[in-house]
């Protein structure tokens, strides 16, 4: 049994649901129902962080584990290498994003010692938003169509806890 399963057995189902809800899902495999849904959705291009729904921005901040939304708009400066800048630059930069009626795909790059590209999928409505799936992409792609293709291809790999 995993630690979560043991806690559920000891603490009861009500607390188990709360503990499981706080965990982030990795990109080990795109769930088939989500794959089918993303395949048929029409995504409108989002060109800036402020263009993303507020709930998605809040969930990104939670995913990053930062006090502020630490991500720059496409083409803006960000902290690519490990060097510290004054004033501090964001450590992430949006590459491409798009939203449908109930999902947003967000593709961004993360600077630092190891430059990486990430994809996050959010389920969103005006009432609630949640991180649904994501991971590390093999490279940057520039259009929302390419981001969707990357997600559907299985080439996005599990994140190692650093978003």
Secondary structure, DSSP 8 states (H G I E B T S, - for coil): --HHHHHHHHH-HHHHHHHHHTS---SSS--HHHHHHHHH---EEE-SGGGS-HHHHHHHHHHHT-SS---B-TTS----SS---SS---SEEEEEEEE-SSEEEEEEEE-SSS-EEEEEEEEE-SS-EEEEEEEEESS---SHHHHHHHHHHT--B---S--
